[in-house]
């Protein structure tokens, strides 16, 4: 069972003024913030982060969107973090997201879906390392 996951509050949710609302839901669900930063991906850094999707038809659109404005990146801690966080955020496509989930409340479409959540322990570690050094984790 993992105890850490990685998240981003994406440019759509930042633009809509929902950083505070989303962090409140994350804290209320019992996640502790290990690391956090407000930053802005470039096309190149977004492409590197999402390299796993580079053969997908939506890769270009995804990188454009993720570099279209600032994001909040964070490492979160809780028992069963990866699975519990994916439950909290809901399905990738907000049309399929359960009531009460972050994406149901704040996401507009599969492309602009408010938040990212790691899909495995391995990717949580890789993604957290992409943004944070050991000195930035508390
Ligand atoms: P995320 O959890 O950040 O991981 C990969 C992202 O690709 C996903 O959220 C979506 O935002 C995006 N994505 C997945 N499917 C599509 C699609 N069909 N069209 C556009 N973007 C997509």
Backbone and ligand atoms as CSV (ligand in chain L), in Angstrom:
chain,resi,resn,atom,element,x,y,z
A,1,UNK,N,N,0.852,-1.207,0.000
A,1,UNK,CA,C,0.000,0.000,0.000
A,1,UNK,C,C,0.883,1.250,0.000
A,2,UNK,N,N,0.624,2.146,-0.919
A,2,UNK,CA,C,1.442,3.361,-1.008
A,2,UNK,C,C,0.988,4.376,0.028
A,3,UNK,N,N,1.874,5.280,0.413
A,3,UNK,CA,C,1.398,6.378,1.264
A,3,UNK,C,C,1.672,7.757,0.670
A,4,UNK,N,N,2.185,7.784,-0.585
A,4,UNK,CA,C,2.375,9.093,-1.220
A,4,UNK,C,C,1.860,9.074,-2.648
A,5,UNK,N,N,1.283,10.212,-3.039
A,5,UNK,CA,C,0.895,10.385,-4.433
A,5,UNK,C,C,1.308,11.777,-4.877
A,6,UNK,N,N,1.130,12.043,-6.156
A,6,UNK,CA,C,1.498,13.343,-6.717
A,6,UNK,C,C,0.274,13.925,-7.415
A,7,UNK,N,N,0.088,15.240,-7.278
A,7,UNK,CA,C,-1.037,15.893,-7.948
A,7,UNK,C,C,-0.616,17.203,-8.583
A,8,UNK,N,N,-1.366,17.622,-9.577
A,8,UNK,CA,C,-1.285,19.001,-10.088
A,8,UNK,C,C,-2.708,19.553,-10.123
A,9,UNK,N,N,-2.853,20.805,-9.680
A,9,UNK,CA,C,-4.071,21.560,-9.961
A,9,UNK,C,C,-3.776,22.247,-11.295
A,10,UNK,N,N,-4.577,21.895,-12.298
A,10,UNK,CA,C,-4.250,22.243,-13.688
A,10,UNK,C,C,-4.647,23.693,-14.025
A,11,UNK,N,N,-4.156,24.203,-15.177
A,11,UNK,CA,C,-4.398,25.612,-15.529
A,11,UNK,C,C,-5.873,26.021,-15.551
A,12,UNK,N,N,-6.773,25.122,-15.938
A,12,UNK,CA,C,-8.203,25.500,-15.974
A,12,UNK,C,C,-8.719,25.816,-14.575
A,13,UNK,N,N,-8.333,24.982,-13.599
A,13,UNK,CA,C,-8.811,25.171,-12.220
A,13,UNK,C,C,-8.144,26.382,-11.575
A,14,UNK,N,N,-6.878,26.624,-11.924
A,14,UNK,CA,C,-6.202,27.824,-11.413
A,14,UNK,C,C,-6.897,29.065,-11.961
A,15,UNK,N,N,-7.149,29.084,-13.291
A,15,UNK,CA,C,-7.813,30.249,-13.924
A,15,UNK,C,C,-9.188,30.508,-13.329
A,16,UNK,N,N,-9.883,29.430,-12.968
A,16,UNK,CA,C,-11.245,29.573,-12.436
A,16,UNK,C,C,-11.248,29.977,-10.957
A,17,UNK,N,N,-10.072,30.106,-10.356
A,17,UNK,CA,C,-9.998,30.531,-8.950
A,17,UNK,C,C,-10.288,29.408,-7.977
A,18,UNK,N,N,-10.026,28.164,-8.391
A,18,UNK,CA,C,-10.406,27.024,-7.547
A,18,UNK,C,C,-9.247,26.371,-6.783
A,19,UNK,N,N,-8.080,27.014,-6.711
A,19,UNK,CA,C,-6.976,26.424,-5.944
A,19,UNK,C,C,-7.422,26.167,-4.500
A,20,UNK,N,N,-7.983,27.175,-3.872
A,20,UNK,CA,C,-8.368,27.062,-2.460
A,20,UNK,C,C,-9.419,25.988,-2.235
A,21,UNK,N,N,-10.439,25.962,-3.106
A,21,UNK,CA,C,-11.508,24.962,-2.959
A,21,UNK,C,C,-10.952,23.546,-3.083
A,22,UNK,N,N,-10.056,23.354,-4.036
A,22,UNK,CA,C,-9.504,22.010,-4.272
A,22,UNK,C,C,-8.585,21.603,-3.127
A,23,UNK,N,N,-7.745,22.528,-2.652
A,23,UNK,CA,C,-6.874,22.187,-1.509
A,23,UNK,C,C,-7.706,21.866,-0.274
A,24,UNK,N,N,-8.812,22.569,-0.113
A,24,UNK,CA,C,-9.693,22.304,1.040
A,24,UNK,C,C,-10.234,20.873,0.950
A,25,UNK,N,N,-10.648,20.449,-0.240
A,25,UNK,CA,C,-11.162,19.075,-0.409
A,25,UNK,C,C,-10.057,18.049,-0.150
A,26,UNK,N,N,-8.841,18.360,-0.594
A,26,UNK,CA,C,-7.709,17.437,-0.397
A,26,UNK,C,C,-7.414,17.293,1.094
A,27,UNK,N,N,-7.386,18.406,1.814
A,27,UNK,CA,C,-7.136,18.356,3.270
A,27,UNK,C,C,-8.280,17.658,3.996
A,28,UNK,N,N,-9.504,17.960,3.603
A,28,UNK,CA,C,-10.673,17.362,4.276
A,28,UNK,C,C,-10.704,15.850,4.080
A,29,UNK,N,N,-10.109,15.368,2.981
A,29,UNK,CA,C,-10.082,13.920,2.725
A,29,UNK,C,C,-8.930,13.237,3.467
A,30,UNK,N,N,-8.153,14.005,4.213
A,30,UNK,CA,C,-7.135,13.399,5.076
A,30,UNK,C,C,-5.738,13.327,4.493
A,31,UNK,N,N,-5.502,14.029,3.399
A,31,UNK,CA,C,-4.149,14.049,2.823
A,31,UNK,C,C,-3.317,15.135,3.493
A,32,UNK,N,N,-2.055,14.803,3.772
A,32,UNK,CA,C,-1.090,15.762,4.304
A,32,UNK,C,C,-0.207,16.246,3.153
A,33,UNK,N,N,0.061,17.546,3.119
A,33,UNK,CA,C,0.914,18.095,2.063
A,33,UNK,C,C,2.378,17.920,2.457
A,34,UNK,N,N,3.101,17.161,1.642
A,34,UNK,CA,C,4.530,16.899,1.863
A,34,UNK,C,C,5.370,17.957,1.151
A,35,UNK,N,N,4.934,18.371,-0.041
A,35,UNK,CA,C,5.646,19.352,-0.860
A,35,UNK,C,C,4.623,20.055,-1.727
A,36,UNK,N,N,4.885,21.352,-2.031
A,36,UNK,CA,C,3.943,22.083,-2.880
A,36,UNK,C,C,4.638,23.252,-3.559
A,37,UNK,N,N,4.304,23.495,-4.851
A,37,UNK,CA,C,4.780,24.719,-5.507
A,37,UNK,C,C,3.812,25.201,-6.580
A,38,UNK,N,N,3.825,26.541,-6.752
A,38,UNK,CA,C,3.047,27.212,-7.790
A,38,UNK,C,C,4.032,27.499,-8.914
A,39,UNK,N,N,3.779,26.933,-10.086
A,39,UNK,CA,C,4.769,27.034,-11.149
A,39,UNK,C,C,4.070,27.032,-12.506
A,40,UNK,N,N,4.843,27.158,-13.563
A,40,UNK,CA,C,4.266,27.247,-14.913
A,40,UNK,C,C,5.105,26.355,-15.833
A,41,UNK,N,N,4.514,25.292,-16.329
A,41,UNK,CA,C,5.233,24.397,-17.238
A,41,UNK,C,C,5.422,25.071,-18.595
A,42,UNK,N,N,6.527,24.778,-19.250
A,42,UNK,CA,C,6.706,25.173,-20.654
A,42,UNK,C,C,6.193,24.024,-21.528
A,43,UNK,N,N,6.097,24.238,-22.837
A,43,UNK,CA,C,5.730,23.140,-23.747
A,43,UNK,C,C,6.717,21.983,-23.585
A,44,UNK,N,N,7.993,22.325,-23.451
A,44,UNK,CA,C,9.020,21.281,-23.345
A,44,UNK,C,C,8.891,20.493,-22.043
A,45,UNK,N,N,8.688,21.208,-20.919
A,45,UNK,CA,C,8.597,20.483,-19.645
A,45,UNK,C,C,7.275,19.709,-19.540
A,46,UNK,N,N,6.190,20.251,-20.108
A,46,UNK,CA,C,4.920,19.508,-20.122
A,46,UNK,C,C,5.083,18.238,-20.972
A,47,UNK,N,N,5.774,18.380,-22.097
A,47,UNK,CA,C,6.020,17.228,-22.970
A,47,UNK,C,C,6.814,16.145,-22.280
A,48,UNK,N,N,7.778,16.574,-21.461
A,48,UNK,CA,C,8.603,15.616,-20.734
A,48,UNK,C,C,7.766,14.931,-19.631
A,49,UNK,N,N,6.986,15.729,-18.910
A,49,UNK,CA,C,6.162,15.158,-17.837
A,49,UNK,C,C,5.209,14.105,-18.388
A,50,UNK,N,N,4.593,14.405,-19.538
A,50,UNK,CA,C,3.574,13.510,-20.111
A,50,UNK,C,C,4.138,12.613,-21.215
A,51,UNK,N,N,5.445,12.390,-21.189
A,51,UNK,CA,C,6.115,11.601,-22.238
A,51,UNK,C,C,5.452,10.233,-22.460
A,52,UNK,N,N,4.939,9.667,-21.366
A,52,UNK,CA,C,4.276,8.360,-21.426
A,52,UNK,C,C,3.108,8.363,-22.434
A,53,UNK,N,N,2.538,9.560,-22.682
A,53,UNK,CA,C,1.389,9.681,-23.598
A,53,UNK,C,C,1.787,10.167,-24.988
A,54,UNK,N,N,3.094,10.173,-25.307
A,54,UNK,CA,C,3.506,10.889,-26.525
A,54,UNK,C,C,2.984,10.293,-27.830
A,55,UNK,N,N,2.570,9.027,-27.803
A,55,UNK,CA,C,1.989,8.449,-29.026
A,55,UNK,C,C,0.481,8.676,-29.125
A,56,UNK,N,N,-0.112,9.239,-28.069
A,56,UNK,CA,C,-1.570,9.428,-28.077
A,56,UNK,C,C,-1.959,10.615,-28.959
A,57,UNK,N,N,-3.133,10.539,-29.578
A,57,UNK,CA,C,-3.547,11.635,-30.470
A,57,UNK,C,C,-3.723,12.971,-29.749
A,58,UNK,N,N,-3.965,12.919,-28.434
A,58,UNK,CA,C,-4.215,14.164,-27.701
A,58,UNK,C,C,-2.952,14.751,-27.059
A,59,UNK,N,N,-1.784,14.162,-27.348
A,59,UNK,CA,C,-0.545,14.584,-26.681
A,59,UNK,C,C,-0.232,16.074,-26.900
A,60,UNK,N,N,-0.335,16.541,-28.141
A,60,UNK,CA,C,-0.027,17.941,-28.446
A,60,UNK,C,C,-0.968,18.882,-27.713
A,61,UNK,N,N,-2.253,18.546,-27.779
A,61,UNK,CA,C,-3.293,19.350,-27.112
A,61,UNK,C,C,-3.060,19.361,-25.595
A,62,UNK,N,N,-2.695,18.206,-25.054
A,62,UNK,CA,C,-2.438,18.084,-23.613
A,62,UNK,C,C,-1.266,18.981,-23.189
A,63,UNK,N,N,-0.195,18.968,-23.978
A,63,UNK,CA,C,0.981,19.778,-23.639
A,63,UNK,C,C,0.681,21.272,-23.784
A,64,UNK,N,N,-0.073,21.632,-24.827
A,64,UNK,CA,C,-0.482,23.045,-25.008
A,64,UNK,C,C,-1.275,23.506,-23.790
A,65,UNK,N,N,-2.250,22.692,-23.413
A,65,UNK,CA,C,-3.105,23.063,-22.283
A,65,UNK,C,C,-2.307,23.153,-20.982
A,66,UNK,N,N,-1.463,22.162,-20.722
A,66,UNK,CA,C,-0.742,22.142,-19.439
A,66,UNK,C,C,0.292,23.252,-19.332
A,67,UNK,N,N,0.668,23.844,-20.480
A,67,UNK,CA,C,1.604,24.970,-20.437
A,67,UNK,C,C,0.891,26.300,-20.668
A,68,UNK,N,N,-0.442,26.297,-20.617
A,68,UNK,CA,C,-1.223,27.507,-20.939
A,68,UNK,C,C,-1.362,28.471,-19.759
A,69,UNK,N,N,-0.907,28.067,-18.583
A,69,UNK,CA,C,-1.023,28.922,-17.403
A,69,UNK,C,C,-0.400,28.226,-16.218
A,70,UNK,N,N,-0.313,28.922,-15.076
A,70,UNK,CA,C,0.312,28.299,-13.909
A,70,UNK,C,C,-0.472,27.109,-13.368
A,71,UNK,N,N,0.250,26.266,-12.670
A,71,UNK,CA,C,-0.322,25.095,-12.006
A,71,UNK,C,C,0.160,25.061,-10.557
A,72,UNK,N,N,-0.490,24.246,-9.741
A,72,UNK,CA,C,0.022,23.921,-8.407
A,72,UNK,C,C,0.412,22.448,-8.440
A,73,UNK,N,N,1.673,22.157,-8.126
A,73,UNK,CA,C,2.157,20.771,-8.051
A,73,UNK,C,C,2.329,20.417,-6.578
A,74,UNK,N,N,2.003,19.180,-6.209
A,74,UNK,CA,C,2.136,18.796,-4.795
A,74,UNK,C,C,2.339,17.293,-4.636
A,75,UNK,N,N,3.078,16.943,-3.603
A,75,UNK,CA,C,3.166,15.558,-3.135
A,75,UNK,C,C,2.268,15.452,-1.906
A,76,UNK,N,N,1.443,14.416,-1.887
A,76,UNK,CA,C,0.457,14.238,-0.813
A,76,UNK,C,C,0.692,12.916,-0.098
A,77,UNK,N,N,0.399,12.887,1.189
A,77,UNK,CA,C,0.625,11.681,1.995
A,77,UNK,C,C,-0.652,11.262,2.729
A,78,UNK,N,N,-0.888,9.972,2.688
A,78,UNK,CA,C,-2.047,9.370,3.372
A,78,UNK,C,C,-1.910,7.869,3.173
A,79,UNK,N,N,-2.428,7.049,4.067
A,79,UNK,CA,C,-2.457,5.610,3.789
A,79,UNK,C,C,-3.192,5.389,2.469
A,80,UNK,N,N,-2.685,4.466,1.656
A,80,UNK,CA,C,-3.345,4.125,0.384
A,80,UNK,C,C,-3.521,5.352,-0.528
A,81,UNK,N,N,-2.488,6.196,-0.552
A,81,UNK,CA,C,-2.602,7.517,-1.180
A,81,UNK,C,C,-3.011,7.476,-2.655
A,82,UNK,N,N,-2.358,6.638,-3.465
A,82,UNK,CA,C,-2.632,6.657,-4.908
A,82,UNK,C,C,-4.100,6.320,-5.175
A,83,UNK,N,N,-4.572,5.231,-4.614
A,83,UNK,CA,C,-5.955,4.796,-4.882
A,83,UNK,C,C,-6.967,5.749,-4.253
A,84,UNK,N,N,-6.712,6.179,-3.013
A,84,UNK,CA,C,-7.677,7.075,-2.359
A,84,UNK,C,C,-7.748,8.430,-3.065
A,85,UNK,N,N,-6.611,8.894,-3.590
A,85,UNK,CA,C,-6.648,10.187,-4.280
A,85,UNK,C,C,-7.404,10.069,-5.597
A,86,UNK,N,N,-7.238,8.947,-6.285
A,86,UNK,CA,C,-7.977,8.763,-7.538
A,86,UNK,C,C,-9.488,8.676,-7.272
A,87,UNK,N,N,-9.859,8.114,-6.145
A,87,UNK,CA,C,-11.274,8.118,-5.761
A,87,UNK,C,C,-11.755,9.547,-5.496
A,88,UNK,N,N,-10.938,10.325,-4.807
A,88,UNK,CA,C,-11.309,11.712,-4.488
A,88,UNK,C,C,-11.459,12.567,-5.744
A,89,UNK,N,N,-10.597,12.363,-6.751
A,89,UNK,CA,C,-10.678,13.233,-7.933
A,89,UNK,C,C,-11.743,12.764,-8.924
A,90,UNK,N,N,-12.057,11.476,-8.961
A,90,UNK,CA,C,-13.078,10.979,-9.881
A,90,UNK,C,C,-12.497,10.627,-11.246
A,91,UNK,N,N,-13.354,10.150,-12.127
A,91,UNK,CA,C,-12.935,9.657,-13.447
A,91,UNK,C,C,-12.261,10.758,-14.273
A,92,UNK,N,N,-11.339,10.335,-15.153
A,92,UNK,CA,C,-10.602,11.280,-16.015
A,92,UNK,C,C,-11.568,12.177,-16.788
A,93,UNK,N,N,-12.612,11.575,-17.327
A,93,UNK,CA,C,-13.643,12.359,-18.019
A,93,UNK,C,C,-14.686,12.798,-16.979
A,94,UNK,N,N,-14.805,14.101,-16.732
A,94,UNK,CA,C,-15.735,14.556,-15.687
A,94,UNK,C,C,-17.183,14.119,-15.922
A,95,UNK,N,N,-17.507,13.811,-17.182
A,95,UNK,CA,C,-18.868,13.323,-17.473
A,95,UNK,C,C,-19.128,11.997,-16.762
A,96,UNK,N,N,-18.055,11.263,-16.476
A,96,UNK,CA,C,-18.190,9.965,-15.796
A,96,UNK,C,C,-17.794,10.035,-14.320
A,97,UNK,N,N,-17.466,11.205,-13.822
A,97,UNK,CA,C,-16.980,11.337,-12.438
A,97,UNK,C,C,-18.143,11.268,-11.445
A,98,UNK,N,N,-17.910,10.587,-10.326
A,98,UNK,CA,C,-18.950,10.421,-9.302
A,98,UNK,C,C,-19.252,11.759,-8.623
A,99,UNK,N,N,-20.487,11.869,-8.130
A,99,UNK,CA,C,-20.905,13.042,-7.344
A,99,UNK,C,C,-19.934,13.259,-6.190
A,100,UNK,N,N,-19.621,14.517,-5.936
A,100,UNK,CA,C,-18.784,14.839,-4.780
A,100,UNK,C,C,-17.298,14.775,-5.064
A,101,UNK,N,N,-16.907,14.316,-6.252
A,101,UNK,CA,C,-15.476,14.261,-6.580
A,101,UNK,C,C,-15.006,15.633,-7.094
A,102,UNK,N,N,-13.689,15.826,-7.051
A,102,UNK,CA,C,-13.119,17.113,-7.480
A,102,UNK,C,C,-13.443,17.369,-8.945
A,103,UNK,N,N,-13.296,16.362,-9.792
A,103,UNK,CA,C,-13.569,16.587,-11.217
A,103,UNK,C,C,-15.049,16.819,-11.491
A,104,UNK,N,N,-15.915,16.150,-10.747
A,104,UNK,CA,C,-17.356,16.400,-10.928
A,104,UNK,C,C,-17.669,17.860,-10.622
A,105,UNK,N,N,-17.014,18.383,-9.570
A,105,UNK,CA,C,-17.306,19.762,-9.158
A,105,UNK,C,C,-16.628,20.798,-10.035
A,106,UNK,N,N,-15.385,20.535,-10.432
A,106,UNK,CA,C,-14.577,21.619,-10.997
A,106,UNK,C,C,-14.046,21.396,-12.412
A,107,UNK,N,N,-14.258,20.214,-13.003
A,107,UNK,CA,C,-13.691,19.963,-14.335
A,107,UNK,C,C,-14.738,20.149,-15.425
A,108,UNK,N,N,-14.253,20.602,-16.596
A,108,UNK,CA,C,-15.169,20.886,-17.705
A,108,UNK,C,C,-15.167,19.796,-18.765
A,109,UNK,N,N,-14.031,19.136,-18.969
A,109,UNK,CA,C,-13.916,18.173,-20.071
A,109,UNK,C,C,-12.770,17.213,-19.800
A,110,UNK,N,N,-12.646,16.178,-20.631
A,110,UNK,CA,C,-11.570,15.196,-20.433
A,110,UNK,C,C,-10.194,15.846,-20.593
A,111,UNK,N,N,-10.104,16.848,-21.431
A,111,UNK,CA,C,-8.829,17.541,-21.628
A,111,UNK,C,C,-8.552,18.524,-20.501
A,112,UNK,N,N,-9.575,19.281,-20.128
A,112,UNK,CA,C,-9.422,20.301,-19.087
A,112,UNK,C,C,-10.115,19.774,-17.835
A,113,UNK,N,N,-9.395,18.889,-17.137
A,113,UNK,CA,C,-10.064,18.140,-16.063
A,113,UNK,C,C,-9.579,18.484,-14.650
A,114,UNK,N,N,-9.143,19.724,-14.482
A,114,UNK,CA,C,-8.927,20.359,-13.166
A,114,UNK,C,C,-7.741,19.837,-12.357
A,115,UNK,N,N,-7.581,18.519,-12.289
A,115,UNK,CA,C,-6.513,17.958,-11.454
A,115,UNK,C,C,-5.902,16.723,-12.114
A,116,UNK,N,N,-4.650,16.480,-11.740
A,116,UNK,CA,C,-3.962,15.243,-12.114
A,116,UNK,C,C,-3.758,14.430,-10.841
A,117,UNK,N,N,-3.826,13.121,-10.963
A,117,UNK,CA,C,-3.458,12.241,-9.858
A,117,UNK,C,C,-2.666,11.067,-10.401
A,118,UNK,N,N,-1.557,10.715,-9.747
A,118,UNK,CA,C,-0.725,9.594,-10.217
A,118,UNK,C,C,-1.541,8.315,-10.280
A,119,UNK,N,N,-1.187,7.451,-11.252
A,119,UNK,CA,C,-1.961,6.210,-11.416
A,119,UNK,C,C,-1.288,4.985,-10.801
A,120,UNK,N,N,-0.093,5.145,-10.225
A,120,UNK,CA,C,0.599,4.018,-9.594
A,120,UNK,C,C,1.640,4.565,-8.626
A,121,UNK,N,N,2.110,3.699,-7.724
A,121,UNK,CA,C,3.176,4.116,-6.802
A,121,UNK,C,C,4.417,4.512,-7.574
A,122,UNK,N,N,4.725,3.723,-8.606
A,122,UNK,CA,C,5.928,3.994,-9.393
A,122,UNK,C,C,5.839,5.373,-10.050
A,123,UNK,N,N,4.699,5.667,-10.675
A,123,UNK,CA,C,4.555,6.977,-11.318
A,123,UNK,C,C,4.468,8.106,-10.298
A,124,UNK,N,N,3.908,7.850,-9.124
A,124,UNK,CA,C,3.878,8.879,-8.072
A,124,UNK,C,C,5.300,9.304,-7.714
A,125,UNK,N,N,6.193,8.343,-7.602
A,125,UNK,CA,C,7.593,8.652,-7.263
A,125,UNK,C,C,8.268,9.407,-8.413
A,126,UNK,N,N,8.065,8.943,-9.648
A,126,UNK,CA,C,8.677,9.603,-10.814
A,126,UNK,C,C,8.164,11.044,-10.935
A,127,UNK,N,N,6.855,11.213,-10.791
A,127,UNK,CA,C,6.244,12.535,-10.980
A,127,UNK,C,C,6.635,13.499,-9.855
A,128,UNK,N,N,6.692,13.001,-8.632
A,128,UNK,CA,C,7.131,13.843,-7.508
A,128,UNK,C,C,8.574,14.285,-7.701
A,129,UNK,N,N,9.405,13.358,-8.187
A,129,UNK,CA,C,10.823,13.682,-8.426
A,129,UNK,C,C,10.999,14.688,-9.561
A,130,UNK,N,N,10.031,14.730,-10.475
A,130,UNK,CA,C,10.091,15.677,-11.598
A,130,UNK,C,C,10.065,17.127,-11.079
A,131,UNK,N,N,9.306,17.356,-10.003
A,131,UNK,CA,C,9.102,18.725,-9.504
A,131,UNK,C,C,9.889,19.066,-8.240
A,132,UNK,N,N,10.199,18.062,-7.411
A,132,UNK,CA,C,10.698,18.373,-6.065
A,132,UNK,C,C,12.001,17.658,-5.732
A,133,UNK,N,N,12.914,18.403,-5.121
A,133,UNK,CA,C,14.120,17.802,-4.557
A,133,UNK,C,C,13.806,17.313,-3.137
A,134,UNK,N,N,14.730,16.575,-2.544
A,134,UNK,CA,C,14.540,16.108,-1.164
A,134,UNK,C,C,14.424,17.287,-0.200
A,135,UNK,N,N,15.122,18.394,-0.505
A,135,UNK,CA,C,15.118,19.576,0.374
A,135,UNK,C,C,13.771,20.296,0.382
A,136,UNK,N,N,12.898,19.962,-0.556
A,136,UNK,CA,C,11.600,20.632,-0.664
A,136,UNK,C,C,10.455,19.795,-0.097
A,137,UNK,N,N,10.794,18.718,0.599
A,137,UNK,CA,C,9.777,17.797,1.149
A,137,UNK,C,C,9.813,17.856,2.664
A,138,UNK,N,N,8.654,17.994,3.286
A,138,UNK,CA,C,8.601,18.167,4.747
A,138,UNK,C,C,7.561,17.252,5.367
L,1,LIG,P1,P,-4.174,13.221,-16.392
L,1,LIG,O1,O,-4.653,12.422,-15.235
L,1,LIG,O2,O,-3.420,14.453,-16.106
L,1,LIG,O3,O,-3.291,12.282,-17.334
L,1,LIG,C1,C,-3.267,12.363,-18.735
L,1,LIG,C2,C,-4.198,13.402,-19.258
L,1,LIG,O4,O,-4.480,13.325,-20.618
L,1,LIG,C3,C,-5.537,13.259,-18.589
L,1,LIG,O5,O,-5.441,13.630,-17.246
L,1,LIG,C4,C,-6.419,14.111,-19.468
L,1,LIG,O6,O,-6.435,15.456,-19.063
L,1,LIG,C5,C,-5.716,13.992,-20.806
L,1,LIG,N1,N,-6.560,13.222,-21.716
L,1,LIG,C6,C,-6.917,11.944,-21.598
L,1,LIG,N2,N,-7.716,11.592,-22.631
L,1,LIG,C7,C,-7.841,12.691,-23.408
L,1,LIG,C8,C,-8.522,12.975,-24.597
L,1,LIG,N3,N,-9.267,12.042,-25.216
L,1,LIG,N4,N,-8.442,14.233,-25.103
L,1,LIG,C9,C,-7.695,15.176,-24.493
L,1,LIG,N5,N,-7.010,14.963,-23.340
L,1,LIG,C10,C,-7.094,13.730,-22.806
